[in-house]
Amino acid sequence: MKVLCSAVLAAEAVVVFLATSLAASNGSVDNTRLAWGMGLALTLLLVLAIGTLRRPWGVAVGWAMQALVVATALVAGWAMLVVGGLFAVLWLVAVRTGRRVDALRAEQSDG
């Protein structure tokens, strides 16, 4: 599960960084410094969330990150709602598929 979830969070961090650059340059936000500050902070949080996946509460941190990315739609517009929604679905798939793979590995090592 860690590999799939890490990949989703890493890709999301890249997309959030690129979206921050776009939002700050095309005038979709009023305060460019605020956009860069929030975008870079969210990018850093996404990268740090990858490290929490080793802990039992790491998946919950990942869900919190998904909520934060969706919430950026309040500042950056509907496009971030779409991006956040897509990554939330990818996160759900990564968590569910990862748990299934972990269960199959545990079953094979027991048998």
Secondary structure, DSSP 8 states (H G I E B T S, - for coil): -HHHHHHHHHHHHHHHHHHHHHHHHHTSSS-HHHHHHHHHHHHHHHHHHHHGGGSTTHHHHHHHHHHHHHHTHHHH-HHHHHHHHHHHHHHHHHHHHHHHHHHHHHHHHH-
